């Protein structure tokens, strides 16, 4: 059941990429232990499922001890969702954010910090190597290293910006006075003040480049203000940095082993899609082959460059989040190469005024107004209008703006994206239009035909719109009764081994009520008996997501994988089922079958 508590339909934007991971651990709440497992994790948060639905609510603080992910800290409950005999919980980590490049990608960390406008120091260490990246309002402004070859003087000497004598003289003075090396070079006249920024930028880029070669490094991010001495602001786009460096160090064997036959598509997330990234002519040719229908193997054949170059280019675009591996059965994103690189006309000297003007009125415009559309706009019009607005107000395209302006850009962008996602979805659009019609009916003094109609100018109209959305929540009682009736009919057919009819009835039950795990479990079981194994996996995984500690569902997944020929995976599911319930006969029988095989 939907629960509208805001005017806008909230867009779920992940600033830090989530990685799927199941790790079992114990959480103690009110001195009582609860069996728990992770579903996913990111740089600053994680999702967990707790058995037996403990009394947790948003704002509660819990202790996290997850050895497999090396997470040992407190977390704040952000949201909760009731499942069947379990509680799904979203957690935000509290305090110092730490981890290893074994579990986290440097590219994800950099993009996430940029988008959350964080200020602080990211420290990376591996053995004797220790490097620091200074971040202000999400921007990388400086970097340091304890490696001799990455000291400013050594870099300038190798690049013949200073002489050996100048290098030695500046080093001796630094040892005596403790002054910053860069300032010494300027004071001694070895560098002009105008050359200082380019010299520091050269050093930072070398250090940042070296970070992408580390695989086992540990890191920590300490949020807090920076001293004025670290005020050199480098103009580095996160997407450009990641693309350039990953392209050099791409693990092409990994992508060849796992993704050659996968379909490539553009990211559906507009925050990822319209980043500030600059590609050369050849790379643009390669990305133009992506259409949501063509596999990586076919793209390599069509590319004018060799396999190694093409793979590195694709890998870098995946890491920068511009591209993604399309999931099985997922429709193409309908994004095109032209959409991505057709730049909006910009007026840089009026940019701040434009942002301020839009920020002062964007919520009052409503979803049609923010996109400059009429109520009857067709899909293509909505898409064109959104891409134009998204590129104009994308926060990553203006990463050097002050923090307050970046926040305003982000709010405008999210509202614009909410408008797009609502208006392209027939059901959401219908609901939105119905609520607008209710408002117009109640406020006949306002004409909806006025182009500049300030829809939510008055607080009373905003409150009426909230109420309108709230009272339009669907009534599910009747649907639940029909679903249960179809489910019971299906079970009767299942007992008589009429699996085709049973599967059809279980599918009907799900169509009326998707929230009952038993419906998905029996649907998957029936599909397995019909030999439709991949469909069975999907149905059983849906049931398991809703009821994650069910030995019955886990065991049945073992049988599906056994029939698919994945012996080790089947064994893993049988063992997991027995760990959840040692008396589960279905899993015990599965282990016996494996021993005989």
C-alpha positions, 0 to 999 in steps of 0.5 A: 500500500502506498503511503504518500507523506510528501507533495512529491513522489520521492526519488530513491537516489543512491549517492554511494553505490550499493553492493549486494552482500549476504553476511550473517551476524547477530544484533543485540536489542534490549539485551536480546540477540537477534539473528540478522543478515545484510542485504547490501552495503555502501560507503556510508550505509547498509541494508539488513534484515532482522529475524522476528521483527524487533521493536526498532524505529527510525532514529534508534542507534544499534551496534554493528559487528560484521566481521566479513565486511569489517564493520565494527561501529554504531549505526542509526536506523533510517527506515524500517519495513515489516516483512513476514516474521522479519524486519528490513532496516536501512542503516546509516553508519555513525562516525569514522567511515572505514573500509578496504578496497577489497569491498569498496571501489575508489570510484564509488567513494569519489563520486559519492563524496562529490554528490554529498558535498562532504568536507574532510580527509580521505586517508588511504594506506597499504603497508608503508604507503600513506596518502591523503586526499583533501575534499571540500564541499565534495571537490578534491582540492589537494592530495599528499603522499609519503612516497618520495617519488610523489613529493612536489619537489621530486615531481617538479624535478622530473618534469624539469620545472626546477633544477637539482640545485633549486630542489636541494636548496628548497629541501634544506630550508623546509627541513630547517623551517618546516614551511610548506615546500610549495611556498618555499619555491615561490618565496625563493623565486623558483616558481612564479605565484601563477605557476603554483596552482598548476604545480600543485595540481600536477602533484595531486593528479599523480597521487590520485592516479596512483590510488587507482593501482591499489587493490588491497589498501585500507581507507578512512574518511574523517569528516570535518573542516580543513585548514586554510593552508589546504585551500588550493582548489583543483578543477577536477570532475569526478567522472573525468578523473575516474574515466581517465585513470580506470581506463589506464588500469582496467582489469580487462580479464574480469570483464572478459570472464564475466560480461562478454555476452552481457548487454550494455546500456546507458545508466537509467539514473540521470545523476550518473548519465549526465555527468561532466565527462569528456571523451575523445573521438574514438571513445565516442564512436565506441559508446555510440554502439551502446543501445541496450540491445547489443552485447559487449562481444558484438560491440568489440566486433563493431569497434574500429579499435582493437579488443583491448582498447575497446574493453578498457574504454567500456570498463572505464565507462562502467566505473564512471557509472555512465554505462551499466550491464543490463539485467536479464528481461529488463527493457532498454533504457531508451537513452541514446548517444545523441541524448548523452552528448547533445549539450544544452545551451549555457549562459555561464555569466547568468548561471547563478541568476538562473539557479536562484530564479529556478530555486525560488519557484520550482516547487510552485511550478508543479511537475508539468511546469518544471518541465515546461509541458502541457497536461496532454504532453506525449512521452517523447515530449516529456523525454526531450523536456527532461533531458534538456532540464537535467543537463541544464541543472545537473549538479555534477556539471557545475562542480566548482560552484559554492556549496549552497548553490550546489545544494540548490542545484541538487534539489532542483534536479531531484524535483525535475527527475521526480516530475519525469519519473511520474509523468512517464509512468501511466499509473503515477501520472493518472494519479497525479492528474486526478489530484490536480483535477481535485485541486482545480475543482475545489479552487474554481477561481484558478484557471488551469489553462494559465501558462504560468499558473503557480500551482502550489503558491499557497500553503493551503493548496499544498496541504490540499494536494497532500490530502488528495494523494493520501485519500487516493490510497488503494483499498486492498481488502477485496484484492486480498480475499480474491488472492487467497481464494486463488491460492487455495485453489492452486494448492488443491491443484498442486496436491493433485500434481496438476502443476500447469493449472496450479502455477496459473492460479498461483500467478493469479493470486500474486497479481491480486496481492504480491505481499504474501511470500507463500504465493511466490514460494508455491508459484516457484515450486510449481514452475520447478515441477514444470521444468521452468527453472529460471522462472522458478529461481526468480519466484523463489528469490522473491519469496526469500527476499520477503521471508529471508530466514525460511529454510523451506524456501532456501531448500527449494532453491537448492533443488532448482539449482540441482536441476540446473546443474549447479551442484556447488550452489545447490549444496550451499543452499541445502547446507544453509537450509539445514543451518536455519532448521536442522530438521528440514527434511527437504534439505536432508534429502537434497544432501543425500542425493548429492552424496549419491551423485 
